[in-house]
Amino acid sequence: MKKIATILCVALCSFFTAQAQFTTQPTGEFVNLHTEDVQPKAISENGLWACGAAIANQEGSTSGCSNAVKWNLATGKTIYLQESETDMCDAYWISNDGTLVGGSYLNQPAYNLNGEWITLKFPRLNWEGQMSGEVISIQINNNDTIFWGWVYTNTNAALARWTNGKIDEDFSDIELNMYHNTTRINNKKSNFHKLQAVSNDGSRILVSLDWIYLPVGPQYNTTFVQNGEKVQIIEREFDERYELTSFVDNAVMSPNGKWVCGDIYAFPKAGTDAKETHIAFLYDVDNDKLTTFDALPSGKATSATAVDNNGNVYFRSVNSSVPLCKPYIYKENEYIELESCLLAYSGIRAEDIDAIITDEAEGTDEDDLGQIWAVSADGNTLIGAGGSTKSDIWAAKLSCTPYNVTPAVAVENVVYNKLGALYTNGTIVLSGKADMIEIYSITGAKVLTSAIENATIKANLNNGIYIVKIYNGNNIATSKIIVK
């Protein structure tokens, strides 16, 4: 009897502990990294560091030199890795402690260790033209440091591997050449394999034929995963109006190598009414399964930009002003704006997010967050850029992934030009003079348009988060309201 009572007590304690964990509001921090003209490239597996490349140096030079940069996401500090104003460098991978960065230096594969660039030798390749190279991933096993990268000229590229800083002459990607036809560029053979990513244990490699060299014509297997001895092609069938079945762009692999996301493109055949199209996808490497995602309810196409170790995918909407776009997650068969999820975390305020805004986005219906460029392995740390020039770099450090929270139950009102809206008891109350309002759901669908005769508008809205656009002549205000 005592044993049964003990088991019951343990079970009840576990239940209430689980309930307490479930009902506790998640915490988070939204950090403005105050860096402009930078494209984030990667985030460390533990989410404490990120890296990328800037166009200008730390003095704000407009010389056009590429400058690698890393961010300490614990402190928000930006650290530039350019040794002089004329040195070109780039960063594609960063270690958990931030001391080791993989990338390129003076167009040569290189790594940066504690602030010093160390270049790597090119493999022996019988190519014409000046070679360049990049280190995409680094794997450390015991005392061995293995660097993965790719080297290229204007018409050729190949994978390369270095062990303890020396080129691994035994490694070859010759097996990969079987999986696409050889193209000809200016009457020269072109084998342009592009290394997109390597899993953190080095067992899985994501490779693609660079889209610049993709001919419109026969079907090409453009992107695939070398999974041990097996090659898994990522492709999707389009109808007979299209030339290609598997032109994959923007492919990204999770750190554990179990997931790949990106966009699959198809080009129409001449003489058909088809238009160039693309669709976002998630590829399950373990089960060789492809999942594709439809367009947003607003009609805008989606693009998959990042994936974590659990297969959680992050999206952006695609329009003519890329990358001025809204980031989304796909939860329970619905696209949800990332901003509404971030506002559910205690410690993240609407004004912090709204401060990440560019001149291009101001006055439009585009989101301040822009695009997510990288996600940590557990999905709890995100890094993105808000502007069309990849400016306004931000990071979100969260106690749990946005997929584990519901959208915000309280949204702070955002008022521009003294125009704003509040919702109470089925009525929208305006502050300031307005001519018209439009109300949109969290997924971007327009649910109400109304001319304004007085400061109150009846609105029978279902529970949820809505965006109210308020017009007064040339002035436009945007307010977030919640119905519950």
N, C-alpha and C positions, 0 to 999 in steps of 0.2 A: 504493500500500500504506500509506504514511504517512497519507494522507487517511482511509483506512478505519479505521486504528488510532485516529486522532484522534476520528473520529465515535463509535467504540465506547467510547473513554474518556469522552467527554462524556456518552454515553447511560448508562454505568454510574454515573458521578458523579451524574447526575440521578436515577437509580433509587435509589441509596443515600441521597441527600439526602431524597428523598420518603419513603423508609422511615423515616429518622431523624425526620422531621417527624411521621409517622403514629404512631410509637411513643412520642414524647415526651409525658409526662403534661401535660395542660393545666393552666394555673394560673388562680386566681380569688380574689376577695375578696368576703366577705359583710359588708355594712355595716348596722348598726342605726342608723337615722336619728333615733331617739328623738323622734318626733313623734306626737302623739295627736290624735284627732278630725279627721283629714284624709283627703280622698280624692285620691290622685294622679290627675292628668288627662292629662299628657303628658310625654314625655321628648324631649330634643333629638336631632336626627338623628345626631349623633356620640356620643350616650350620656354626655355629661359633665354635663348638667344635667337637672333634672326640675322640674315645677311641679304645683300643685294648689290646693285650698282647704281652710281649717280652719274649724271652727265657733267656736272660742274664739281669743282673741288671744294674743300671746306671754306675757302675764302670767297666763294661765290663766283669763281672764274667762269667765263663763258667760252673757254677755249675749245670746248667740245670733247675734251679728254674724258674717257670713262674712268670712274673712280669707284673701287669696291668699298663697301661700307658694311659695318655690322652694328647691331643694336643690342644693348644689354636691356632685356625686357623687364628685369627686376628693378632697375634704376631709371630706365627711360633714356639712358645716355647713348648718343650716336658717336661711333668711332670710325673715322675714315682710314683707309688702308693704302692710299696712294702715297708713295714715297717722295715723289716730286710732281710738279704741276704738269709735266709732259709725259709721265708714265701712265700707260693705259693698263688697267687691271679690272678684273671682274670677280664676283663671288657667287658660287652656286650651292655650297654645302657648308654647314658649320657644326662644330662639335658641341656636346652638352655643356662644357665649361667655357665655350667661346674662344679657346686658345688656338684652335685649329680651323682654318677656313680653306676650302678647296675652290679653285677657280682658274684664272689665267692671269699672266703678268707679261706685258709686252708681247701679246699674242702667242704666248707659249704656255702649255699646261703647267700649272704651278699650284703651290699651296702656301698659305701664310701661317707661320707659327710664331705666336707671341709678337705679332707686328712686323715680322720680317718675311719677305717673299723669297721662296726657294723654287727655282724652275726645275722642270722635269724634261728629260731628253725625249725627242720624238722617236717613235719606232722606225725601223728601217723599211721604208715604203718606196717603191719605184714609181714615183709620181712626178709630174711636171708642176711647176708653180710653187709659190711660197706657201709653206704650211703654217697653219694656226692650230691651236688646241685648247681644250678646256677640261678641267677635272669636275665631274658631275657628282661623284659620290666617293666616300671613304669608308673603309671597313677596317676595324682593328681587332685582330685575333691574337690574344696573348701578346707576344712581342713583335708580331708582324703587322705592319701597316700597309694596307692594300688600297691603292687609288684607282678608281675607274674613271675613264674619260673618253673623249673622242678627238681625233685629229682630222684635219680637212684642208683641201684646197678649194678652188672655185668649182670644181666638178667632181671631186672625190672625197670620201670620208670613210673612216673605219674606227671601230672601237679599239681602245688601248687599255692596258693594265700595267701598273707599276707596283712592285713589292719592295718595301723599305727604300723607296726612292729610286729604284733601278727598274728599267723597262723589262717587262716579262716577255721575252722573245717566244716563249712556248705558247702564249695565249694568242688566239686568232679568232676572228669572227667569220672565218670562211664558211662555216655552216650556215650562217645567216644569209649568204648570197643566194641560196637556193630558193628563197621565199619571195623574191620579186624579180621581174625581168630587168635586164640591163638596158638603160635608156641611153640615148645619144644626145649630147648637148654640143652644138657647133661641131658636129662630126667627130666628137670625142666620146669614148665610153664614159658613162657616169655611174659610179657606185656610191651613192650618197646616203649611207646609213647615218642616222642621227641618234645618238644615245640620249634618251629622255630621262631615265632614272635607273637606279639599282637598289634592290632591297637592302635593308641594313645588314643582312647576313651574307650578301653577295650571291645568293642562289638564284635570283630572278632578275632579269635584265629587260627593260622596256626600250624597244628600238623602233624607229620609224624611218621611212624614206622621206626626206625633206620635201615639203609640199612644193617648193620652188621648182623642183626637178620632176614633178609628177606630170606626165603627159596626159592629155585628154585622148583617150582611145581604149586600149585593152584594159582589162581588169587587173589592178595591181594590189597585192597584199602589202599595204603600206605600213601597218603597225602591228607588232606582235611582241609577245613575251617569251623570252628564252627561259624556260622553267626547268632547270637541270638539263637533262638530255632531250626534253620535249619542247617543241615550238608551238605556241598557241596564238593563232591569228585572230585579231579583233576585227570583225566585219559585220555588216548588216546588209541584207538584200533590199534594194530599192526597185521600183517597177521598171518596166522595159524602156521607159523614156530616158533613162539615165545611163551614162557611160560606165560609171564606177560603182563598186559595191562597198568599198572600204577605205576611202581616203579619210584618215583620222588626223585631227589637228588638236593641238593643246593637250596632249596626253600627259597625265600625272599619275604617279604610283604612290600608294600609301607606304610608309616606312617599312612595314612588315612584308611588303610585296604581295599581299593578298587581294588588293583592289586596284583597279585602274579606272580613272574617269577622264572625260574629255568630250570632244565633239566629232561626229562622223559626218562628212560632207559627201555630196553627190553632185556631179555635173550633168546637165541635160544633153541629150543627143541633138545634133543639128536637125532643124526641121520639126521639132516637137514643141508643144506649148508648155513644157516643163520649165521651171525656174531652178537656178542653183539653190540647193537646200542643205540644211544641216540639222542635226538632232543631238541633244546631249545624251550621254550614256554612262553607265556604271558597269564595269566588267569584273566578275567574280573569278579570279584566277584559279582558285582551288577547284571550283566546279565547272569551269569553262562555260560560264553563263553570262549572257549580255542582257542588261535591262536598259531600255531607252525611256526618255521622259518627254512628255508633250510640252507644247508651248504654254505660257502663262495665260490665265483667263483674259488678260488684257489684249491677248493676241501677239505679244512680243515673244520672240524665240528665247530659249534659255541656252546658256553655255555653262558646262560644268567646269569649275576652276580648281577645286581642292577636294581631297578625300582623306579621312583619318583611318586608323588601324581597324576600326569597327565597321568600315564601309559607309560612314555618314558622308554625304556629298553636299558640297556648297555650290550654289549657282549664282549667276548674274543674268539680268535681262539684257538682251542685245538690241541696240538701235543704231541709228546713224551717227550718234555722238559717243560711240564707245571710247573710253570706258566709263562715261557718265552713265551709271546704271545702278540698279538696286540689287543688293545681294539677298538671296533667298536660301532657305532650307526646305527640303521636301519631307514633310512629316504627315503620316497617316493619310497618304494620297492627296495632300494639299500643299501648295507652295505657301510658305509663310515668310514675311519679310524678316530678315535677321534683326533689324532694329527693334521690332516689337519683342523679340526674344531677349535681346540684351537688356532692355528696360525692365525685365522681370528680375534682374539680379540686383540685390541690395548693394549700393555703392556706385551704380552707373546711372547717370542723370541724362535727361534728354538734351540739356544745353551743352553737355560735353560732346555728345555726338553731333549736334548741330553746329558746333564750332569747326568741325571738319568739313569745310565747304569751300568751293572754288568759285571764281568769277563766272566760269562757264555754267556751273550748276545753279547759281543764285538766280532766283526768279523763274526756275523751271520746276517741273514735277519730278525731277530726278533726285535720287537719294544722296545724302551727304557721304555715306560710307563708301560709295564707289564699288570697288571689287575686292574680294578676298583673294590674296595671292598665295598664302600658305597656311597650313594648319598643323599643330603639333600632333604627335602620334595618338594621344588620348582624346584629341578634339577639344581640349579645354583652353587652348591658346590660339588666337587668330591674329594674323597680320594682314593689313590691307592698305589700299591707297585710294584717296577720294577724288583725285583730279584727273583730267584728261592728259596732263603732262606727268602723271604718276607722282603728283605732289600730295601733301597732307597725309603722310604716313601715320597710321594708327595701329595700336595693338589692343586686343581685349583679352584679359586674363581672368578666367572664370573658374568657379569651384566645380562645375560640371558642364558637359557639353550642352549647347542649345537644344539638342535633340531630347534632352532629359528635362526640359522645362516647358511650361505652357507660356503663351504670349503674355505680355505684361497685363496685370490686373489694375494697374494705375499708370496712366500716362500723363506726364507733365505737359501743360499747354505751351505751345510755341507761338509767339505773337510777333509779327513784323509790321512796321508802320502803323502801330496802334490798332491793328485789326486782329481779332481773335474770336474763338468760339468756345462755348461751354455747353455741355449737355446735361439736362436735368428733367426727369419726369416726362420723357417723350418730346421734349422741346429743346431746340438749339437756340441759345441766346448769344447774340453777337455783341462785341464791344467795338464801337466805331461804325462809321457809315459804310454801307456796302451796296452794290448793285445786284449781285448774284452770288449764289454759292453752288458748289458741286461737292457731292459726298462720294467717296470711294471706299470700297472694302479693303481689308488688309492685303488681298490678292490682286488689287488694282482694278477691280470691276466697278464701273460707275453705278451707284444705286439711287442717286437722286440729283436732280437739277432744279433749282428754284430761283425765280426772281425775288427780290427783296422789297417788301412794302413797309415792313417795320423791323424791329430788332429781334423778333422771335419767329421761328419757323417750326411748324409741327413736323416731326419726323418719326414715324413708326419703324424703328430699326430693331433687328434681331440682336441678341447679345454678341459682342465682339468689339474689335478695335476698328475705327474708321478715320480716314483722313478727310478733313474739310478744307476745300479751297475757296477762299473768299476774294471776290473781285470788287474793286472800287476804282473805276477808270483803268489806268495803267498799273495800279498797285495790286499785288497779289499776296495774300497771307495764307499760310498753311497751319492748321491746327489739328492736333490729334485728340480724338474724343473716345471715350469708352462707354459701352452700353452693357450693363449687367443687371 
